[in-house]
Amino acid sequence: MEQYKVVVWGLGNVGRAAVRMIQSKKSLQLVGAVDNDPEKIGKDSGAIFDFPNTGVIVEGDIDEVLKRDVDVVLDYTPLVRDEKGGFTPSAEDIVKVLNAGKNVVTTLPIYYSQVTTPDLYKMIDDAAKKNHVSYLPTGLLPGAYASYIPTVLAGLMGQVDSITVQSGEDDQHNYSSWVKVFGYGMDPDKFPQDKLKLGIASYYVSGVYEMGARLGMKFDDMKIEHECFTAPEDLHPIFGTVKKGTISGHRFTMSGMINGQKKASLVYVHKICDDVAPEPEIKNNIHIEGIPKSLDIDIEGLMPLDESYVTSAAPSVNVIPQVVEGESGFLQALDLKVVTPIQ
């Protein structure tokens, strides 16, 4: 069995899940691990997560790692929030890896960029083709749950009139620094809700565009809606007490519109303490209308509290053989053979 040489760049929650997967796969070999956290640099990349030792020491310089024999870099580096509130991954860093002749798979939302950020799409596509490697963005959202799975399920329909994907996550045990963007515990009247709405849309909306394009829908507008929810009582997430009446949840709805009608939508909830505060409700449902009249699919366990990032990491790890062996350029998972668990 061929072994693919893998570098994990970014050893946060998703990187943790990926390292564990790679350790369990005979066809994968971890040859590099990179992070900017001084607490991790110099330590074994398995031991930092209390996994068995990998024999690969965490380094702080991606340039040194790229000098090695590497098939693919899994890019899980953090996003940077720009002055408009949007989340901006580093396309320049991605191009650097491609120019080193390495394939890139990432959960970063440079996804379906021929529509959302065509300048970045061309820059990445040109670099990948020039160096005979490929770039593939995939994760859970955007990615497997929006839009890979809904589009495949739409193949059961004789006609698709509209599609709505609902999901969400409970951040009460999430210690990631980016969680602060949701303003949990803040006064809703003082919180910059419009800036958050634009930021979340910049992250997720590409999945809506891809679903529409795959289903032959030509949107004439993209509608972004945001609802803010407050704590019905004092709540106690991992990062401190959230007082009654302060922000405890958000619901974002991103809809591709045609003649004033919602045709493809993603409804996503970010909240804390779902076990105590049921609103807004987190649903993991795909609803398709057309012929037959409707198709409803509920998927449970997408983001469990204990291992919520496994389903983000797994699509990016399982697709490695197809990326390494496939065509060069900016790839989309829906254009590849069906993604199945790697051995």
N, C-alpha and C positions, 0 to 999 in steps of 0.2 A: 504494500500500500504506500502510495506517495505521501510524503509529509510536506505540508505547507509551512513555511517559516513566517512567523507572525510577530509583529511588534504591537504592543498596546500603549497608546499615547494618551495619557489622562487616566489616573488611577483613583477616580472617585467611585460613586455608586455603580455606574454602568461598567466601568473598568474592572471593578471588583467581580461582578458577575461574569465578565468575559474571561478573566484570568482563571476562574474556577472551571468554566466550560472548557477552555483550552487544555487545562490539566487532565481533563477526563476524556479527551479525544485522541485516539491513536494517530489520526491523520494530521494533527496540528502540533507544531513545535514552537513554543515561546522562545524567541531569540532576543527580545528587547522589551524593556519597560521604561517609560519616561513620564516624569511628573515634575512639577515645580515646587512641591511641598518639601521643605527641608527635613521634615519629620520622616519622610518616606525615602528620600534619596540616600543611597548607600546601604539600604536594607534589602533583603530578599523580597521579591515581588509577590510571593505567596505568603511569607511569614507576616507581612504587614496586615494581612487580612485574617491571620490565624489559620491559614490554609497550610498544607504541606509545602515545604520549600520547593521552589521551581528551579533554583540554581541560577536564576537571572536576577541581577542586582538592579534596583531602580536607579536610573540616571536622570540628570537634569538637562541634558543637551541632546535634542533630537538630531542635530546635524552629525554628531559622532555615530549615533545608532544607524543613520542612513548610509553610512559607509560600508555596512555589513551586507552579507547575502540575505536579503529580505524579500519575501514574496508579497506581503501585504501589511499595511499599517492600518490598524483600527484606531480611528481618531475620535476620542471622547473628550477632547479638550473643552474647557468652559466657554460659554458665550460671553460676549461683551455687550452691554446695553448702551446704545448710542444716545445722542442728545434728544432724539425724537421719541425715545422709549422703546425702539425696536431692538431686537436681539440680533447681533451681527457676528456670525462666525468668521474666522479668519480665512478667507479664500486664498490669501497670499501664502499662508502656511500649507494649505492643501496643495497649491501649485508647487511649492518647494519640494514636497514629497514626491509629487508626480515627476518633477524635473530630475529627481534622483533615480528615476526609473523604477519606482515602487508603486504598486496598486494601493488605492485608498478605499476603505469602507468606513462610513461614518454615520452616527446618529444625529449629527448637526443638521439644522434645517436649511441647508442649501439644497433644496429638494424641489423637483419639478421646476427648475429655475429658468427654463426656456420661456416661462410665462411670468414668474414673479420677479426674477432678477436676471434678465437676458444677458447683461454685460458679464456677470459672474459666470453664467452658464458657458458663454463663449470662451472666456479666459480659461476655465477648467477643462472644457472639452478640447480646446486647441493644445493645451499642455499635455493632456493625457494621450492624445493621438500622436503628437510629435514624439513622445517618448515610448510609444507602443505599450502603454499601460491603461488602466481604467480607473474610474471614480464611480462609486455607487453609494448614494445616500439611502439608508434604511434604518428603521428602528421600530418603535411601536406607533408613535404619533409625532410627526407624519411618518408613514411607512406601513407596517403590517396591518394595523387596525384602521388606518385611514391613509392610504386608499386600497391596499392590496386585497385584503379579505372582502370588503364590500363590493369591489369590482368583480372579483371572482364569483361571489354569490349572485350578483346581477345576471350572470350567465344562466341562472335557472329561470329567468323571466322571459316571457315572450315579448314584452314591451316594458320599458322603464320610463315612467313619467316623473318620478322624483325619488330621491334617496336621502335618508337622514341617518347619521352615525352619532350615537351618544356615548359619552364616556366621562371619566373624571378620576380624581385621586384625592385621598385623605392625607393631608400633609402633617398630621399631628405627630408623627414619628420621623419626619424628614428634617435632618440636620444640615442639609445643603444650604450654602450661603444665599443662593438665588431665591429661596423661599421668601425672603424679606420683601421681594417686589410686590407681594400680595397684600402687604400692610395689615397682617393679622394683628388685632389689638389696637388698631388706630381708629380715630374718629372718622366715620365715613364722609362727613362734610368737609374734612380737611385733606382727604386723600386724593391724589391726582388720578381719578378714575379714567379719564380719557386717555392719558398717557399709558396706563396699564392696558387698556383695550387695544390700543395700537400695537403695543409690544407683544401681547399674546397673539394677535392676528398675524403679525410678522412671523411668528414661530409656526403656527398651525395651518394657516390658510392655504398653503401650497397643496396640502392633501385634498382640499375641496376642489381646487383647480384641476388636479389630476383626475379625480373621480368624474368631474364634468366632461373633461376632454375624452376620457376613455369611453364614456357613455354617449358621446356625440352631442353634448349640450354646449351651445355657444352662449355664454353668459353675456348679458348687456349691462350687468351691475353686480357688485359684490357688497352685500350688506353685513355690517358687523354690529352686533348687539351685546350689551353687557349689563348684567344685573348684580347688585351688591347685596350681601346678606349680613345680618348682625347677630351676635351671640345671644341666645335666649336666656343664658345664665353664664356665670363664670366658667370658662373652659380651661383645660390644663394640658396643652400640647407640650412636647419635649422642650421647647424653647422658652417656656414661661407661661404665666397666667394671661389669658385673654378675657378682659372684663365684659360683663353683660353690656350689650348695646354697642360694642365696638365690632370692627370687621372680623367676620369668621368664615366668609365664603364668597365665591364669585361664580357666576355662570356666564359663559361666553358662547354666543351663537354666530357662526360664520356661514353665510348662505350665498351661493351663486344664484343670481336672479335672471329670469327671462320673462319679459312683459309683466313685471311686478310680482311674479310668483317664485317662491323658493323651489329650486330644482335639485340642488345638491347642498346639504348642510352638515356641518359638524357642530355638535353641541358639547361643550366641555366644561366640567366643573372642577374648580380648585377650592378646597375647604379644609377645615380641621374638625376633629372629634365627631365623625359621622355617627358614632355609637351613642352620642349624647344629643347632638343637634342634627336632626334628620333633614333639615332644609339648608341648602338645595339638595335634592335627591341625586345621588350618583347612580346612573343607569349605564349598563354596558349592553346597548341594543343597536341593532342595524335594522332599519325599517325601509322597505322598498315598496313603492306603489306603481301599479301599471296593470299588466296582464300576466298572471292572475291579479286580483284586486290588490292584494298586499302580501308581503313576505316579512315576517318578524323573526329575528334571531337574537337571543340573549346569550352572551358569553360571560360566564362568571370566572372570577379569579384572575382577571387581566392584570390587576395591580394590587396584589395582596400586601397588607401592611408590612409583613415580615420580609418579603423578597420582591419588592415592587419594581426593581430594575432588571430582573431576569428577562422579562418579556421585551425589554428594549434592547438588551445585549444579544439575545439569541438570534433574532433575524440577521444581525450584522455578522455573527460568527458562522451561522449555517450557510450563508451565501458565499463564503470564501472560495470554494472550488470553482464556482461559476464565474466569479470575478477574475481570478487568476488565469483561468483557462479560456476566458471569453474574449470578445472583441475589445478593442481599445476605445477610449472616449468616455463621455459622460453617460452612464448607464442608468436604466430604471429597472427595478425588480420585476415589474409586470411584463417586461420584454424578455426576461430570461425563462429558462425552463422552471417548472415549479420548484420552489425552495423547500427542501426536506431536511430533516435533522442530519447533521454531519456525523460521520462515524469516527 
